[in-house]
Amino acid sequence: MRIATWNINSITARLPRLLAWLESSGTDVLCLQETKCTAEQFPRDELRELGYESAVHATGRWNGVALVSRVGLEDVVEGLPGGPDWEGVHEPRSVSATCGAVRLWSVYVPNGREVDHPHYAYKLQWFEALRAAVARDAAGPRPFAVLGDFNVAPVDEDVWDLSVFEGQTHVTAPERAALAALRETGLTDVMPRPLKYDRPYTYWDYRQLAFPKNRGMRIDLVYGNEPFAKAVGDAYVDREERKGKGASDHAPVVVDLEV
């Protein structure tokens, strides 16, 4: 089974690329983040023509997550159980489902904005709710993984220049502690191969030629439990999909499972 996660940064803007990538990559299940559409606008029909079902949690604006699968979608849960609201709204940042033999979550963790911003506290609260919500599945016997844009670089080597991020979100100790607490439920960071250079960055800013200069970050992660991690045959960042006109600023992370 081939599973992938991709912050698409607007599914409407990148639909032709998405459909072409699904056909060429042979992906069975894709976790999407930042769809930037409503559930009604999501391209279910176009995906169905390729053999994919869709589970979507989206209300438009800047968020939205989805799971698209050609190996089944069962027991779908929209939203983060017990998760916090932002300004009175339960944002669409999580959707989970059983796809064949595997239970998967697609998550889009809040950005945090700035360390002294209320959104940063919201981000940490969201992480704590995620940890509590996945603990049972993480410790269970079924292959299970949480995939998505975590908006945190786990270690210093996951950013191109740590000094650039000093005092900013994505690299702070509390954020990394939240990731560590999530792993302590029984999850492992499935490290992908880079297709170029020595570090598997997954995000490059559109500005200042960040991509051709490889000024990136590894913030799109795959956290799998022991049965999931043991089944991994390969994992890589599809850096090629970040190239060209109209690309997302994130690249897909692909995992091959022997299940």
Secondary structure as UniProt FT lines:
FT   STRAND          2..7
FT   TURN            11..14
FT   HELIX           15..25
FT   STRAND          29..33
FT   TURN            39..41
FT   HELIX           44..49
FT   TURN            50..51
FT   STRAND          53..57
FT   TURN            61..62
FT   STRAND          65..69
FT   STRAND          74..78
FT   TURN            81..82
FT   TURN            87..88
FT   STRAND          94..99
FT   TURN            100..101
FT   STRAND          102..108
FT   TURN            115..116
FT   HELIX           118..138
FT   STRAND          144..149
FT   HELIX           156..158
FT   HELIX           162..165
FT   TURN            166..167
FT   TURN            169..170
FT   HELIX           173..183
FT   TURN            184..186
FT   STRAND          187..189
FT   STRAND          203..204
FT   TURN            208..214
FT   STRAND          216..217
FT   STRAND          220..225
FT   HELIX           226..231
FT   STRAND          232..237
FT   HELIX           239..242
FT   TURN            245..246
FT   STRAND          253..257
//
